[in-house]
Amino acid sequence: MPLKAYGVLITRAVDVRREGSTGTPHYQIHLADDQGTHYRAAVNVRSQEEPSELLYLVADDLRHPVTAHLEGLPSGWNTLPPGPDGPNLDFVRGNLFDPAAMRSLPPDAQGPDNDLADLLDHYVRRAVADPAARMYVFGERFGPEAAVRDKVFGFLPGNGVHDIHMNQGNSARFQGDDGVWQDGGLLLHFPAQSRWVGIFLAFQSQAWHTDDITGHTLPVDGSRPDPEGRPVRIVAALVNPRGPAPESETVTLLNASPDPLDLTGWRLADRLDHGCAVPPGPLAPGACLVVPLTDGVQLGNQGGRITLLDAHGLKADGVSYTAGQAGREGWTVVF
């Protein structure tokens, strides 16, 4: 069963509070929207299951079509309906980042710049100090609790967001929270620098191959991808060819492995999960294959996603591109 109240909170960062490393500590963020409503974001920094250290990835200069989807949303809480054609986050399907690049950190350790709370401090305190900065907190809402003051910052009513992490592929204990297009995360926008920062967290106990309907772990190896273990990769796409519509869009694949690979049954999918077949047959080591997109698969010029699925329907690779990258007619986007 997915989260009951998934969405994104758009606010200013006001203050932070670090908790210790025992129990189930959180990094607490005090937030306020443009109407003066106060919220607390409770960010997990330690897992209840072993290994206890969380995985993290920071996209220090995030360029992804999700940021364009966020434009125009009002300050405060925004409930997000499920599905791929919106600002929802999905670590598996959204091609937000390369999961193989995630690393683990302890929740709180002696010394500077060596734990997850330190990393969050580095970015969130910058947002606190910048009145123009905005935080986009994805997760599940709690409250408002009309008669209860917030237990950390003391404002009334208690109100906020939790589950600010991956919310699919959970172990049996937390399987009830599984769903697709409902992952949590922190996006920070610094308008003066025209810059977005994305902070993404996951538990090491979570799987990375999940069911497209339930978000439950699939009965295959769902471990985090090995950066050296992805033999076929999307390396380029002709998103905006010259000439009138319908255009002849293409995606270029590379066999990075030392062995030939049979691509029979492999498919490419666009941001709406429309798919087309990759030409069957072997792809030689080090060789590239330019795949014409057919069967209604379209790479929109306003940004999108491209996902490569193997013969078992499992994600083999995925990329994203922005409207800015697609804007130059006739140029190939290189990933």
ABEGO torsion letter per residue (X at the ends): XBBABBBBBBBBBABBBBBBABEBBBBBBBBBBAAGBBBBBBBBABBABOBABBBBBBBABBBBAAAAAABGBBBEBBBBBBEABBABBBAAAAGABBAAABBBBBABBBEBGABAAAAAAAAAAAAAABAABBBBBBEBBBOBBAABBBAAAGBOBBBEBBGBBBABGBBAAAAAABBBGABBEBBBBBAAAGBBBBBBBBBAABBABBBAAAGBBBBBBABBBBAAABABBBABBBABBBEBOBBBBBBBBBBABABBBBABGBBBBBAAGBBBBBBBEBBBBGBBBBBBBBGGBBBBAAEBBBBBBBAAGBBABBBBBBAAAAABBGBBBBX
